[in-house]
């Protein structure tokens, strides 16, 4: 798993110290007219947003054909047959599809009880992001964060691209909350996010304005 100090050309260290964009830490909700089928009915947490661009993780879709124990073996965090691979606390962790960019790269959204000074980015109070092997080793050993969301891949936008898509009514956005990020009912997250904006899915059209 690559280090988290660069994401799609953006230096996370600079994002920490530079002015954050208005969408940092918010949830994107796809409009019905979303032209990219990969993001139809998607809900995405924007983990970094600045003048350099944006990156986010989809929080409502499972990754296909891989379990967390299999991922730990692929990344050589634990060897095949290790006793921790059959532990319920490891087997119960779901792997999600965070986005189409670098789909083999792992990201963990988590509670702040885990922190790595070199690679953890605080998104909002109570929610952090780490993308190094260290956090997977901690989780595998039973010393990871209390709350976690594992994703492979991410969604990325170049400078000004996300703002343009929002202005073109490609996305709505709302405040993030723990249930939208960490909740297990993935199929409900789209309607939950719309409800936070005050919109019923049946009344939403591709011509609706953005929040």
Order of alpha helices (4+ residues) and beta strands (2+ residues): beta-beta-alpha-beta-beta-beta-alpha-alpha-beta-beta-beta-beta-alpha-beta-alpha-beta-alpha-alpha
